[in-house]
Amino acid sequence: MSTTATEIVLPGRVEPAGLLITRRELPAPAAGQALVRVEASGVSFAEQQMRRGKYYDQPPFPFVPGYDLVGTVTAVGADVDPALVGTRVAALTKIGGWASHAVLDAADLVPVPAALDAAEAETFVVNGITAWQMLFRTAKVRAGQTILVLGANGGVGSTLVQLARANGIHVIGTASARHAEAVRALGATWVDYRGEVARQVRALAPGGVDAVFDHVGGPGIADSFALLAPHGTLVSYGTAATKDDEGDSRLPVLKLFARLVLWNALPNKRNAHFFNLWAGKRNRAGFRARIAADLGQVFALAVRGDLRAQVAARIPLTEAARAMELAESSTVVGKVVVVA
């Protein structure tokens, strides 16, 4: 039996108002698949870059954006446990989340604790997995160490701050003055990103920081690397500084990656990494196991109260254009969520 799905389509390089609301029939889930009634999906930097045609490996236009989702399973195909029907789940999708319904591989679904509502859980999917893996798998930060988080008011940034503080890690977080109190409330020492960030950070950590998490890229990445203490780690996970640059969208990423490789080759006793959430996906079983384990850890911390969902706004799916405009305004703390 088919299902009529409402979807938000990105038809090309358009302003947010150019997003299209469409409807189409979804087939019943095939073997190994599940039909999910989507309750929430996020607006992340990835969608903002896709709108500009600047995301590194986005598909050709037109397509349905939506990097992750939370929803309830309403039907399953053959070879899937029927008990999954009625379960609230989360999934990484890269595209397709901005819809009322989605057909997904059942093996990609992660159960969501009943204590979290859909929008709260959604803020922890791509943001939580990214923050957890960067902090503990890539940088391997330990209790008592000090880190610098650029954009500590953002979706990933605010999650990073909370994860670190919950594990006894000291945090310095950059944000504009309007977000200073919000960053402090998360447990970080606020630094004004519009001031001389390097000078402010060195005053707080004269010997350098143990890790820097940088989503900005561009020329400022050199300052992030210079702020590391001996044996410290720079984790780069974006190129926000070049989001409006014309030309090949892959070029800024390749330039950044080349710089990180060069720094690692030099005898400077510091490490530099470019974080790719999808690394290792060719080993589907191992990738799925890591996602389930890491997201499970994040959800458990949220249920325990060590993480607070930073829902900047809940906006109806059919008003996705307004959601994207708000997410791009740099006026919010946390993540804008579209709800179906």
C-alpha positions as CSV (number, residue, x, y, z in Angstrom):
1,M,0.0,0.0,0.0
2,S,1.4,3.4,-1.0
3,T,1.7,6.5,1.2
4,T,1.3,10.1,0.1
5,A,4.3,12.0,1.3
6,T,4.7,15.8,1.5
7,E,8.3,16.7,0.6
8,I,10.3,19.9,0.5
9,V,12.4,20.0,-2.7
10,L,15.5,22.0,-3.4
11,P,15.2,22.6,-7.1
12,G,18.5,24.4,-7.7
13,R,20.6,27.2,-6.4
14,V,17.8,29.3,-4.9
15,E,17.1,31.6,-2.0
16,P,15.1,29.9,0.8
17,A,11.9,31.2,-0.7
18,G,12.6,29.1,-3.8
19,L,12.1,25.8,-1.9
20,L,9.2,23.8,-3.3
21,I,6.4,21.9,-1.5
22,T,5.5,18.8,-3.4
23,R,3.6,15.5,-2.8
24,R,4.3,12.1,-4.2
25,E,3.4,8.5,-3.6
26,L,5.9,6.4,-1.7
27,P,5.8,2.6,-2.3
28,A,5.3,0.2,0.6
29,P,8.7,-0.7,2.3
30,A,10.6,-3.5,0.5
31,A,12.5,-6.3,2.3
32,G,14.8,-4.8,4.9
33,Q,13.1,-1.4,4.9
34,A,10.8,0.6,7.1
35,L,8.3,3.4,6.5
36,V,8.9,6.2,9.0
37,R,6.4,9.0,9.7
38,V,8.8,11.9,10.1
39,E,8.2,14.1,13.2
40,A,11.3,16.3,13.1
41,S,14.3,17.1,10.9
42,G,16.9,19.7,11.4
43,V,18.3,22.6,9.5
44,S,22.1,22.3,9.6
45,F,25.0,24.0,7.9
46,A,24.9,21.2,5.3
47,E,21.5,22.2,4.0
48,Q,22.6,25.8,3.9
49,Q,25.5,24.8,1.7
50,M,23.4,22.6,-0.4
51,R,21.1,25.5,-1.2
52,R,24.1,27.3,-2.6
53,G,25.3,24.2,-4.5
54,K,28.4,24.3,-2.2
55,Y,28.2,21.1,-0.2
56,Y,31.1,18.8,-1.0
57,D,29.2,15.7,-2.2
58,Q,25.6,16.8,-2.6
59,P,23.5,15.0,-5.3
60,P,22.4,16.8,-8.5
61,F,19.4,19.1,-8.2
62,P,16.5,18.6,-7.6
63,F,16.4,16.7,-4.4
64,V,14.8,16.7,-0.9
65,P,17.3,18.0,1.7
66,G,17.3,16.9,5.4
67,Y,20.5,15.4,6.9
68,D,18.8,13.6,9.7
69,L,15.3,12.8,11.1
70,V,13.3,11.5,14.0
71,G,10.0,9.8,13.5
72,T,7.8,6.8,14.2
73,V,7.8,3.5,12.2
74,T,4.4,2.9,10.7
75,A,5.1,-0.2,8.5
76,V,8.0,-2.6,7.8
77,G,8.9,-4.8,4.9
78,A,9.9,-8.5,4.8
79,D,12.8,-9.6,7.0
80,V,12.1,-6.7,9.5
81,D,10.8,-7.4,13.0
82,P,7.1,-6.4,13.1
83,A,7.7,-5.2,16.7
84,L,9.5,-2.2,15.2
85,V,6.1,-0.7,14.1
86,G,5.2,2.1,16.6
87,T,8.8,2.7,17.7
88,R,10.2,6.2,17.6
89,V,13.5,6.1,15.8
90,A,16.3,8.4,14.6
91,A,18.3,8.2,11.4
92,L,21.2,9.8,9.6
93,T,20.0,10.4,6.0
94,K,22.2,13.1,4.4
95,I,19.2,13.9,2.2
96,G,15.5,13.2,2.4
97,G,14.7,14.3,5.9
98,W,12.5,17.2,5.0
99,A,9.4,15.1,4.4
100,S,6.3,13.8,6.1
101,H,7.3,10.2,5.4
102,A,10.5,8.4,4.4
103,V,11.3,4.8,3.4
104,L,14.6,3.8,5.0
105,D,16.8,0.8,5.6
106,A,15.7,-0.6,9.0
107,A,19.3,-1.3,9.9
108,D,20.0,2.4,9.9
109,L,17.3,3.2,12.5
110,V,18.3,3.9,16.2
111,P,15.7,3.8,18.9
112,V,14.9,7.1,20.6
113,P,14.2,7.1,24.4
114,A,10.7,7.9,25.4
115,A,11.9,10.7,27.7
116,L,12.9,12.8,24.7
117,D,10.3,14.4,22.4
118,A,10.9,14.3,18.7
119,A,12.4,17.8,18.3
120,E,14.7,17.4,21.3
121,A,15.9,14.0,20.1
122,E,16.5,15.5,16.6
123,T,19.0,18.1,17.9
124,F,21.2,15.2,19.1
125,V,21.3,13.1,15.9
126,V,23.8,14.6,13.5
127,N,25.0,17.2,16.1
128,G,25.4,14.6,18.9
129,I,27.1,12.0,16.7
130,T,29.5,14.6,15.3
131,A,30.3,16.1,18.7
132,W,30.8,12.7,20.3
133,Q,33.0,11.3,17.6
134,M,35.2,14.5,17.3
135,L,35.6,14.8,21.0
136,F,36.3,11.2,21.9
137,R,37.2,9.3,18.8
138,T,39.2,11.9,16.9
139,A,40.7,14.2,19.5
140,K,40.5,11.7,22.4
141,V,40.1,14.5,24.9
142,R,40.3,13.5,28.6
143,A,38.9,14.9,31.8
144,G,40.9,17.9,33.1
145,Q,42.0,19.1,29.6
146,T,41.0,22.3,27.9
147,I,39.4,22.7,24.5
148,L,38.4,25.6,22.3
149,V,35.1,25.4,20.5
150,L,34.4,27.9,17.7
151,G,30.8,28.8,17.3
152,A,29.8,27.5,20.8
153,N,26.2,28.8,20.3
154,G,25.6,26.7,17.2
155,G,24.1,23.2,16.9
156,V,27.3,21.2,17.0
157,G,29.1,23.8,19.1
158,S,26.5,23.8,21.9
159,T,26.5,20.0,22.0
160,L,30.3,19.9,22.1
161,V,30.3,22.3,25.0
162,Q,27.8,20.2,27.0
163,L,29.5,16.8,26.2
164,A,32.8,18.2,27.2
165,R,31.6,19.7,30.5
166,A,29.7,16.5,31.3
167,N,33.0,14.7,31.1
168,G,35.1,17.1,33.2
169,I,36.7,19.0,30.3
170,H,37.2,22.7,30.5
171,V,35.8,24.7,27.5
172,I,36.5,28.0,26.0
173,G,33.8,28.9,23.5
174,T,33.6,31.7,20.9
175,A,30.4,33.4,20.0
176,S,29.1,37.0,19.4
177,A,28.3,39.2,22.4
178,R,24.6,38.6,22.0
179,H,25.2,34.9,22.8
180,A,27.6,35.4,25.6
181,E,25.3,34.5,28.4
182,A,23.9,31.4,26.6
183,V,27.5,30.1,26.1
184,R,28.3,30.7,29.7
185,A,25.1,28.9,30.7
186,L,26.3,25.9,28.8
187,G,29.4,25.8,31.0
188,A,32.0,27.4,28.7
189,T,34.2,30.5,29.2
190,W,32.9,32.9,26.6
191,V,35.3,34.6,24.1
192,D,34.0,37.3,21.6
193,Y,34.7,35.9,18.1
194,R,34.6,39.5,16.8
195,G,37.6,40.4,18.9
196,E,41.2,39.1,18.8
197,V,40.3,35.5,19.5
198,A,43.9,34.3,19.7
199,R,44.9,37.0,22.3
200,Q,41.8,36.2,24.4
201,V,42.4,32.5,24.3
202,R,46.1,32.8,25.2
203,A,45.2,34.9,28.2
204,L,42.9,32.1,29.4
205,A,45.3,29.2,28.4
206,P,48.9,30.5,28.2
207,G,50.2,27.1,27.4
208,G,47.7,26.5,24.6
209,V,44.6,24.3,24.5
210,D,44.5,20.5,24.1
211,A,42.0,20.6,21.2
212,V,40.4,23.1,18.9
213,F,37.1,22.3,17.1
214,D,36.9,24.6,14.0
215,H,34.0,24.7,11.6
216,V,35.1,27.9,10.0
217,G,38.2,27.0,7.9
218,G,39.6,29.6,5.6
219,P,42.7,31.7,6.6
220,G,41.7,31.5,10.3
221,I,42.5,27.8,10.5
222,A,46.1,28.8,11.0
223,D,45.3,30.6,14.2
224,S,43.4,27.6,15.5
225,F,46.4,25.4,14.9
226,A,48.7,27.9,16.5
227,L,46.6,27.9,19.7
228,L,47.3,24.2,20.3
229,A,49.4,23.1,23.2
230,P,52.2,20.5,22.5
231,H,50.5,17.2,21.5
232,G,47.2,19.1,21.0
233,T,44.7,18.3,18.2
234,L,42.9,20.5,15.7
235,V,39.7,19.0,14.4
236,S,38.4,20.9,11.4
237,Y,34.8,20.0,10.4
238,G,33.6,22.7,8.0
239,T,34.5,25.6,5.7
240,A,32.0,28.3,6.8
241,A,34.4,31.1,5.9
242,T,34.2,30.2,2.2
243,K,30.4,29.5,2.1
244,D,29.8,32.3,-0.3
245,D,32.8,31.9,-2.5
246,E,32.2,31.3,-6.2
247,G,33.7,28.4,-8.1
248,D,34.1,24.7,-7.5
249,S,32.6,23.8,-4.1
250,R,35.2,21.1,-3.6
251,L,38.2,23.5,-3.8
252,P,38.0,25.0,-0.3
253,V,37.7,21.6,1.2
254,L,40.6,20.2,-0.8
255,K,42.8,23.2,0.1
256,L,41.9,22.8,3.8
257,F,42.6,19.1,3.7
258,A,46.0,19.7,2.0
259,R,47.0,22.2,4.7
260,L,46.1,19.7,7.5
261,V,48.1,16.9,5.8
262,L,51.1,19.3,5.6
263,W,50.9,20.2,9.3
264,N,50.7,16.6,10.2
265,A,53.9,15.9,8.2
266,L,55.9,18.6,10.0
267,P,57.7,17.9,13.3
268,N,55.5,20.3,15.4
269,K,54.2,17.8,18.0
270,R,50.6,18.7,17.1
271,N,47.9,16.9,15.2
272,A,45.4,18.0,12.6
273,H,42.3,16.2,11.3
274,F,39.4,16.8,9.0
275,F,36.4,15.2,10.4
276,N,34.1,13.3,8.0
277,L,31.0,11.9,9.6
278,W,30.6,9.4,6.7
279,A,34.1,8.0,6.9
280,G,34.2,4.2,7.0
281,K,30.7,3.8,5.5
282,R,31.9,1.2,3.0
283,N,32.0,-1.2,5.9
284,R,28.2,-0.8,6.5
285,A,28.0,-3.0,9.5
286,G,30.9,-1.3,11.3
287,F,29.6,2.2,10.4
288,R,26.1,1.4,11.6
289,A,27.4,-0.1,14.9
290,R,29.4,3.1,15.6
291,I,26.5,5.4,14.8
292,A,24.2,3.3,17.1
293,A,26.7,3.2,19.9
294,D,27.6,6.8,19.8
295,L,24.1,8.2,19.4
296,G,23.0,5.8,22.2
297,Q,25.6,7.4,24.5
298,V,24.4,10.9,23.6
299,F,20.8,10.0,24.2
300,A,21.6,8.4,27.6
301,L,23.3,11.6,28.7
302,A,20.3,13.6,27.5
303,V,17.9,11.4,29.5
304,R,20.2,11.7,32.6
305,G,20.1,15.5,32.3
306,D,23.7,16.0,31.4
307,L,22.8,17.3,28.0
308,R,20.0,19.8,27.4
309,A,18.4,20.0,23.9
310,Q,19.1,23.3,22.3
311,V,16.0,23.7,20.1
312,A,16.2,27.2,18.6
313,A,12.8,27.0,17.0
314,R,10.2,24.4,15.9
315,I,8.8,25.4,12.5
316,P,6.2,23.4,10.4
317,L,7.6,21.4,7.5
318,T,5.6,23.4,5.0
319,E,7.4,26.6,6.3
320,A,10.8,25.2,5.6
321,A,11.8,28.4,3.8
322,R,11.3,30.3,7.0
323,A,13.2,27.7,9.0
324,M,16.2,28.0,6.6
325,E,16.1,31.8,6.8
326,L,16.2,31.7,10.6
327,A,19.0,29.1,10.7
328,E,21.1,31.3,8.4
329,S,20.4,34.5,10.4
330,S,23.1,33.8,13.0
331,T,20.7,35.0,15.6
332,V,19.8,31.6,17.3
333,V,21.3,29.3,19.9
334,G,21.1,25.7,19.0
335,K,19.3,24.1,16.1
336,V,16.3,25.1,14.1
337,V,14.0,22.1,13.7
338,V,11.2,21.5,11.1
339,V,8.3,19.5,12.4
340,A,5.8,17.5,10.4
